[in-house]
Structures are given as C-alpha cells and as structure tokens.
C-alpha cells in the first residue's frame, strides 16, 4: 500500500464510497467489537466471544448475519 499526501489537483476526482451494499466491503456476518462499544451495540446486535486456538486469545464479535457473507442489517 502506498501512502501519499492528498491535494486538490492530483486527487480532484477522489470520492468517498457511500454505497453500503455487498461487494463493497460490507458483506460480513461478523465484525470485531470492543468493550467500550457494548452498551450501544447490545440493543441492535448479538455479541459473542470467539476463541482463537492458534494464538490462544478471546475476541468479542457482533453477529450481523447467520450465513457466510450475510449482513442482514444491509438487507433490511
């Protein structure tokens, strides 16, 4: 990945992708969450804890869908 300073000449046509749909990086059924987010998330998303056996650590995740690459919050 190459980093560079943005300027209005070289990056005049650069825009933010505001399309929240599958294929644009939003088609995941789980996403990592942090304890500071639990209070706001728990009323909208089920929160689970997964265990990484290889590295022996636990991680909290919010479930967005039941199937692989399914995000029900994009479909509703």
C-alpha positions as CSV (number, residue, x, y, z in Angstrom):
1,X,0.0,0.0,0.0
2,X,1.3,3.4,-0.9
3,X,0.6,6.4,1.3
4,X,0.7,10.0,0.0
5,X,-0.5,13.4,0.9
6,X,-3.8,14.4,-0.7
7,X,-4.1,17.6,-2.7
8,X,-6.9,19.1,-4.8
9,X,-5.0,18.9,-8.1
10,X,-3.9,15.2,-8.2
11,X,-7.0,14.0,-6.3
12,X,-9.7,16.1,-7.8
13,X,-11.8,13.1,-8.7
14,X,-11.3,11.2,-5.5
15,X,-14.6,10.5,-3.7
16,X,-15.8,8.5,-0.7
17,X,-17.7,5.3,-1.4
18,X,-21.0,5.7,0.3
19,X,-22.6,2.6,-1.1
20,X,-23.4,0.2,1.8
21,X,-24.0,-3.0,-0.2
22,X,-22.5,-6.4,-0.6
23,X,-19.3,-6.4,-2.7
24,X,-18.2,-3.0,-1.3
25,X,-16.6,-4.4,1.8
26,X,-19.8,-4.7,3.9
27,X,-20.7,-8.3,3.3
28,X,-19.5,-9.9,6.5
29,X,-21.6,-11.8,9.0
30,X,-19.3,-11.0,12.0
31,X,-17.3,-7.9,13.0
32,X,-14.9,-7.2,15.8
33,X,-16.2,-5.1,18.7
34,X,-14.6,-3.6,21.8
35,X,-15.9,-3.4,25.4
36,X,-16.4,0.3,25.1
37,X,-18.9,-0.3,22.3
38,X,-21.0,-3.0,24.2
39,X,-23.6,-0.6,25.7
40,X,-24.5,0.9,22.3
41,X,-24.3,-2.3,20.3
42,X,-26.1,-4.7,22.6
43,X,-29.6,-3.3,21.7
44,X,-29.0,-3.9,18.0
45,X,-26.6,-6.8,17.6
46,X,-25.9,-10.1,19.4
47,X,-22.4,-10.0,20.9
48,X,-20.4,-13.3,21.1
49,X,-16.9,-14.2,22.2
50,X,-14.8,-16.3,19.9
51,X,-11.6,-18.2,20.8
52,X,-8.6,-18.2,18.6
53,X,-7.0,-21.6,19.4
54,X,-3.8,-20.9,17.4
55,X,-3.0,-17.7,19.3
56,X,-4.9,-18.6,22.5
57,X,-6.9,-15.4,22.9
58,X,-10.6,-14.4,23.0
59,X,-12.2,-11.8,20.9
60,X,-15.7,-10.2,21.0
61,X,-17.7,-10.0,17.8
62,X,-21.1,-8.7,16.8
63,X,-23.1,-11.0,14.6
64,X,-24.6,-9.4,11.5
65,X,-26.0,-12.4,9.8
66,X,-26.4,-16.2,10.1
67,X,-24.8,-17.3,6.8
68,X,-21.3,-16.6,5.5
69,X,-21.1,-13.1,3.9
70,X,-24.6,-12.4,5.0
71,X,-25.3,-8.9,6.6
72,X,-28.9,-8.7,7.5
73,X,-28.6,-5.1,8.5
74,X,-27.8,-4.2,4.9
75,X,-30.8,-6.1,3.6
76,X,-33.4,-4.6,6.0
